Amino acid sequence: MAPPQYRGAINNGFELCISIGILIANVINYGVQKIEGGWGWRISLSMAAVPAAFLTIGAIFLPETPSFLIQRDGNVDEAKMMLQRLRVLKKKYRPQLVIALLIPFFNQVTGINVINFYAPVMFRTIGLGESAALMSAVVTRLCATVANIVAMVVVDKFGRRKLLLVGGVQMILSQFTVGAILAVKFKDHGVMDKEYGYLVLVIMCVFVAGFAWSWGPLTYLVPTEICPLEIRSAGQSVVIAVIFLMTFVIGQTFLNMLCHLKFGTFFLFGGWVCVMTLFVFFFLPETKQLPMEQMEQVWRRHWFWKRIVGEGEEEADQAQTGAGAIAMSAAAHSS
């Protein structure tokens, strides 16, 4: 629904709202941990019902999108023709499917949810106190929120690829630097000086900011832009499903990885960021300010995807030629 020149900024508002929500949660956690008696966690847990209530009530008044209304009230014969066309052109959507699968996968293997889930534990482990560790989680999320706002401002000016590439390099350097510091100063079971603990905090802020103005919001924007109307709902469903699945996997395995790989965990995440940055460089086309109707041309011009899209077009041409021949034959017999 958004105009092409503002589509990126508006879509990035989703990630901004997530960052604001996590920031508020971290501030609440920092505040309630000072409550005597140890029952402050009940406040943190129960406060989650507030946004859930807003979502539930808001869903009642949520309108349908114009594109859905057009589809729902369209001509039945035209819908049948479109279904036949989609079955013929299924290869045409393979680039979108690959990207809709890999973008959210790469989003999670950056290790961002390690920071979201275990930041206080990590900072406490490397030498910061209980209160300082919770405040560190607030600081990192504040950096992410500011970076989300920056992304909304620059995404339609510099484009998607540049943000993903620069953010990827920023995260690579951050992960490798943290891994090196932990390897030298913390080792396996050592104790790190607070000065180095705060240095790790600063680098983690750089990492979180790099994610928050690139891969964070663009994970939702890019699949939305590249998927045509016919498969957009399915594409977004794939994105969300992969994110939830990988969030579960990372959340369940990180502590074991940290115990076995130790500082190598950060090198592992850094390696994944290298892979995904190369993927963007070679395989992800730019979609900045491009009308949805012209998105198909992007795949036809891409050095790799044009081979796959071209195959689909050849099949479509053959199908149309065959249909035309059948129609002409039927007309000849009837005459």
C-alpha positions as CSV (number, residue, x, y, z in Angstrom):
1,M,0.0,0.0,0.0
2,A,2.9,2.3,0.6
3,P,4.3,4.6,-2.2
4,P,7.6,3.2,-3.5
5,Q,9.7,6.2,-2.3
6,Y,8.5,5.7,1.3
7,R,8.0,1.9,1.3
8,G,11.3,1.1,3.0
9,A,11.0,3.6,5.8
10,I,7.4,2.6,6.5
11,N,8.2,-1.1,6.5
12,N,11.2,-0.6,8.8
13,G,8.8,0.7,11.4
14,F,8.0,-2.9,12.2
15,E,11.6,-3.5,13.4
16,L,11.6,-0.2,15.2
17,C,8.5,-1.2,17.2
18,I,10.3,-4.5,18.1
19,S,13.3,-2.6,19.4
20,I,11.2,-0.2,21.4
21,G,9.4,-3.1,23.0
22,I,12.6,-4.9,23.9
23,L,14.1,-1.7,25.2
24,I,11.0,-1.1,27.5
25,A,11.3,-4.7,28.7
26,N,15.0,-4.3,29.5
27,V,14.3,-1.1,31.4
28,I,11.5,-2.8,33.4
29,N,13.9,-5.7,34.2
30,Y,16.5,-3.3,35.4
31,G,14.0,-1.6,37.6
32,V,12.3,-4.6,39.2
33,Q,15.6,-6.3,40.1
34,K,16.0,-3.7,42.8
35,I,12.7,-4.8,44.5
36,E,13.4,-6.5,47.8
37,G,12.0,-9.9,48.4
38,G,12.9,-11.3,44.9
39,W,9.4,-11.1,43.5
40,G,10.2,-8.4,40.9
41,W,10.3,-11.1,38.1
42,R,6.5,-11.5,38.5
43,I,6.1,-7.9,37.4
44,S,8.3,-8.4,34.4
45,L,6.4,-11.5,33.4
46,S,2.9,-10.1,33.9
47,M,3.7,-6.9,32.0
48,A,3.8,-9.0,28.8
49,A,0.0,-9.1,28.9
50,V,-0.3,-5.4,28.2
51,P,1.0,-5.4,24.6
52,A,-0.7,-8.8,24.0
53,A,-4.0,-7.1,25.0
54,F,-3.4,-4.2,22.6
55,L,-2.7,-6.7,19.8
56,T,-5.8,-8.7,20.5
57,I,-8.1,-5.7,20.6
58,G,-6.4,-4.1,17.6
59,A,-6.9,-7.2,15.5
60,I,-10.7,-6.7,15.7
61,F,-10.4,-3.4,14.0
62,L,-7.7,-4.3,11.5
63,P,-8.9,-3.7,7.9
64,E,-8.0,-5.8,4.9
65,T,-5.5,-4.6,2.4
66,P,-6.8,-3.3,-1.0
67,S,-4.8,-6.0,-2.8
68,F,-6.6,-8.7,-0.8
69,L,-10.0,-7.2,-1.5
70,I,-9.3,-7.1,-5.2
71,Q,-8.3,-10.7,-5.1
72,R,-11.3,-11.7,-3.1
73,D,-13.8,-10.0,-5.2
74,G,-12.2,-10.8,-8.6
75,N,-13.7,-12.7,-11.5
76,V,-13.8,-16.5,-11.1
77,D,-12.8,-17.2,-14.6
78,E,-9.9,-14.8,-14.3
79,A,-8.9,-16.5,-11.1
80,K,-8.9,-19.9,-12.8
81,M,-6.7,-18.5,-15.6
82,M,-4.3,-17.1,-13.0
83,L,-4.1,-20.4,-11.2
84,Q,-3.2,-22.2,-14.4
85,R,-0.6,-19.5,-15.1
86,L,0.9,-19.9,-11.7
87,R,1.2,-23.7,-12.2
88,V,3.0,-23.1,-15.5
89,L,5.3,-20.4,-14.1
90,K,6.2,-22.1,-10.8
91,K,9.9,-21.9,-11.7
92,K,9.5,-18.1,-12.0
93,Y,9.2,-17.8,-8.2
94,R,12.2,-19.9,-7.2
95,P,14.4,-16.8,-6.7
96,Q,11.8,-15.3,-4.3
97,L,11.5,-18.6,-2.5
98,V,15.3,-19.0,-2.0
99,I,15.6,-15.4,-0.7
100,A,12.5,-15.7,1.5
101,L,14.2,-18.8,3.1
102,L,17.8,-17.5,3.4
103,I,17.2,-13.9,4.5
104,P,15.5,-14.8,7.8
105,F,17.9,-17.7,8.3
106,F,20.9,-15.4,8.0
107,N,19.1,-12.9,10.2
108,Q,19.2,-15.4,13.1
109,V,22.6,-16.9,12.6
110,T,24.2,-13.4,13.1
111,G,23.7,-14.2,16.8
112,I,21.5,-11.2,17.4
113,N,19.1,-13.2,19.7
114,V,22.1,-14.2,21.8
115,I,22.3,-10.6,22.7
116,N,18.5,-10.3,23.1
117,F,18.2,-13.4,25.3
118,Y,21.5,-13.6,27.2
119,A,23.0,-10.2,27.3
120,P,22.8,-9.8,31.1
121,V,24.3,-13.3,31.6
122,M,27.1,-12.6,29.1
123,F,28.0,-9.2,30.7
124,R,27.9,-10.7,34.2
125,T,30.1,-13.5,33.1
126,I,32.8,-11.3,31.7
127,G,33.1,-9.3,34.9
128,L,30.3,-6.8,35.2
129,G,28.1,-6.7,38.3
130,E,24.4,-7.7,38.4
131,S,23.1,-4.2,38.1
132,A,25.7,-3.2,35.5
133,A,24.9,-6.3,33.4
134,L,21.2,-5.4,33.3
135,M,22.0,-1.8,32.5
136,S,24.2,-3.0,29.7
137,A,21.3,-4.8,28.1
138,V,19.4,-1.5,28.2
139,V,22.3,0.3,26.6
140,T,22.6,-2.2,23.7
141,R,18.9,-2.1,23.1
142,L,18.9,1.7,23.1
143,C,21.6,1.6,20.4
144,A,19.4,-0.7,18.4
145,T,16.4,1.6,18.7
146,V,18.5,4.6,17.5
147,A,19.9,2.5,14.6
148,N,16.3,1.5,13.6
149,I,15.4,5.1,13.3
150,V,18.5,5.7,11.2
151,A,17.5,2.9,8.9
152,M,14.1,4.4,8.4
153,V,15.7,7.7,7.3
154,V,18.4,6.2,4.9
155,V,16.9,3.0,3.5
156,D,15.1,4.7,0.6
157,K,18.1,6.9,-0.1
158,F,21.0,4.4,-0.1
159,G,19.1,1.2,-1.0
160,R,18.8,-2.2,0.5
161,R,22.0,-3.8,-0.8
162,K,24.3,-1.1,0.6
163,L,22.8,-1.2,4.0
164,L,23.0,-5.0,4.1
165,L,26.6,-5.0,2.9
166,V,27.8,-2.3,5.2
167,G,25.9,-3.7,8.2
168,G,27.4,-7.1,7.4
169,V,30.9,-5.8,7.5
170,Q,30.2,-4.0,10.7
171,M,28.9,-7.2,12.3
172,I,31.8,-9.2,11.0
173,L,34.4,-6.9,12.6
174,S,32.4,-6.8,15.8
175,Q,32.1,-10.5,16.2
176,F,35.7,-11.3,15.4
177,T,36.9,-8.5,17.7
178,V,34.8,-9.8,20.6
179,G,36.0,-13.3,20.0
180,A,39.7,-12.2,19.9
181,I,39.3,-10.2,23.2
182,L,37.7,-13.1,25.0
183,A,40.3,-15.5,23.6
184,V,43.2,-13.3,24.9
185,K,41.8,-11.8,28.1
186,F,39.2,-14.2,29.3
187,K,40.4,-17.5,27.8
188,D,38.4,-20.5,28.9
189,H,37.7,-20.1,32.6
190,G,39.4,-16.9,33.5
191,V,38.3,-13.6,34.9
192,M,38.3,-10.4,32.8
193,D,39.1,-6.9,34.0
194,K,36.2,-4.6,34.1
195,E,37.9,-2.3,31.5
196,Y,37.8,-5.1,29.0
197,G,34.3,-6.0,30.0
198,Y,33.2,-2.4,29.1
199,L,35.2,-2.6,25.9
200,V,33.2,-5.8,24.9
201,L,30.0,-3.8,25.8
202,V,31.0,-1.0,23.4
203,I,31.8,-3.5,20.6
204,M,28.5,-5.3,21.2
205,C,26.7,-1.9,20.8
206,V,28.4,-1.5,17.5
207,F,27.3,-5.0,16.5
208,V,23.7,-4.4,17.6
209,A,23.6,-1.1,15.8
210,G,25.0,-2.7,12.6
211,F,22.2,-5.3,12.7
212,A,19.5,-2.9,13.6
213,W,20.0,-0.6,10.7
214,S,20.5,-3.3,8.1
215,W,19.6,-7.0,8.6
216,G,17.0,-6.4,11.3
217,P,14.4,-4.3,9.4
218,L,15.4,-5.4,5.9
219,T,14.7,-9.1,6.7
220,Y,11.0,-8.1,6.6
221,L,11.2,-5.5,3.8
222,V,13.1,-7.3,1.1
223,P,10.9,-10.4,0.9
224,T,7.8,-8.2,0.9
225,E,9.2,-6.2,-2.1
226,I,10.5,-9.2,-4.2
227,C,7.4,-11.3,-3.8
228,P,4.5,-10.5,-6.3
229,L,1.0,-10.3,-5.1
230,E,0.2,-13.9,-5.9
231,I,2.8,-15.3,-3.5
232,R,3.3,-12.4,-1.1
233,S,1.3,-13.9,1.7
234,A,3.1,-17.2,1.3
235,G,6.5,-15.5,1.1
236,Q,5.9,-13.6,4.4
237,S,4.7,-16.7,6.1
238,V,7.9,-18.5,5.1
239,V,9.9,-15.6,6.5
240,I,8.1,-15.6,9.9
241,A,8.2,-19.4,10.1
242,V,12.0,-19.5,9.5
243,I,12.6,-16.7,12.0
244,F,10.6,-18.5,14.7
245,L,12.3,-21.8,14.0
246,M,15.8,-20.4,14.1
247,T,15.0,-18.3,17.2
248,F,14.1,-21.5,19.0
249,V,17.2,-23.3,17.7
250,I,19.6,-20.5,18.7
251,G,17.9,-20.0,22.0
252,Q,18.2,-23.7,22.9
253,T,21.7,-24.3,21.7
254,F,23.6,-21.1,22.5
255,L,24.6,-22.0,26.1
256,N,25.8,-25.4,25.0
257,M,27.8,-23.8,22.2
258,L,29.3,-21.3,24.7
259,C,30.3,-24.2,27.0
260,H,32.0,-26.2,24.2
261,L,33.2,-23.5,21.8
262,K,33.7,-20.7,24.3
263,F,35.1,-17.7,22.5
264,G,34.9,-19.6,19.3
265,T,31.1,-19.1,19.4
266,F,31.7,-15.5,18.3
267,F,33.9,-16.6,15.4
268,L,31.2,-19.0,14.4
269,F,28.6,-16.3,14.2
270,G,31.1,-14.0,12.5
271,G,31.7,-16.7,9.8
272,W,28.0,-16.9,9.1
273,V,27.9,-13.2,8.7
274,C,30.7,-13.5,6.1
275,V,28.6,-16.0,4.2
276,M,25.4,-13.9,4.2
277,T,27.3,-10.8,3.2
278,L,28.7,-12.6,0.2
279,F,25.2,-13.9,-0.6
280,V,23.9,-10.4,-0.7
281,F,26.8,-9.2,-2.8
282,F,26.3,-11.9,-5.5
283,F,22.6,-12.9,-5.4
284,L,20.4,-10.1,-4.0
285,P,19.3,-7.5,-6.5
286,E,18.5,-3.9,-5.5
287,T,14.9,-3.0,-5.1
288,K,15.1,0.6,-3.9
289,Q,12.1,2.7,-5.0
290,L,11.2,0.1,-7.6
291,P,7.4,-0.2,-8.3
292,M,6.0,-3.6,-7.5
293,E,4.9,-4.0,-11.1
294,Q,8.4,-3.7,-12.4
295,M,10.0,-6.2,-9.9
296,E,9.9,-9.0,-12.4
297,Q,12.4,-7.1,-14.6
298,V,14.9,-7.2,-11.8
299,W,15.2,-11.0,-12.0
300,R,15.4,-11.0,-15.8
301,R,18.4,-8.7,-15.7
302,H,20.2,-10.4,-12.8
303,W,23.3,-12.4,-13.9
304,F,22.3,-15.5,-12.0
305,W,18.5,-15.5,-11.5
306,K,17.8,-14.6,-15.2
307,R,18.6,-18.2,-16.1
308,I,15.9,-19.6,-13.8
309,V,13.3,-16.9,-14.6
310,G,14.1,-17.4,-18.3
311,E,13.2,-21.1,-18.1
312,G,9.9,-20.2,-16.6
313,E,9.2,-17.7,-19.4
314,E,10.0,-20.3,-22.0
315,E,7.6,-22.8,-20.4
316,A,4.9,-20.0,-20.3
317,D,5.5,-19.3,-24.0
318,Q,5.2,-22.9,-24.9
319,A,2.0,-23.3,-22.8
320,Q,0.5,-20.2,-24.5
321,T,1.5,-21.5,-27.9
322,G,0.0,-24.9,-27.2
323,A,-3.2,-23.3,-25.9
324,G,-3.4,-21.1,-29.1
325,A,-2.9,-24.2,-31.3
326,I,-5.6,-26.1,-29.5
327,A,-8.0,-23.2,-29.9
328,M,-7.2,-22.8,-33.6
329,S,-7.7,-26.6,-34.1
330,A,-11.0,-26.5,-32.3
331,A,-12.1,-23.6,-34.4
332,A,-11.1,-25.4,-37.6
333,H,-13.0,-28.5,-36.7
334,S,-16.2,-26.6,-35.8
335,S,-16.1,-24.8,-39.1
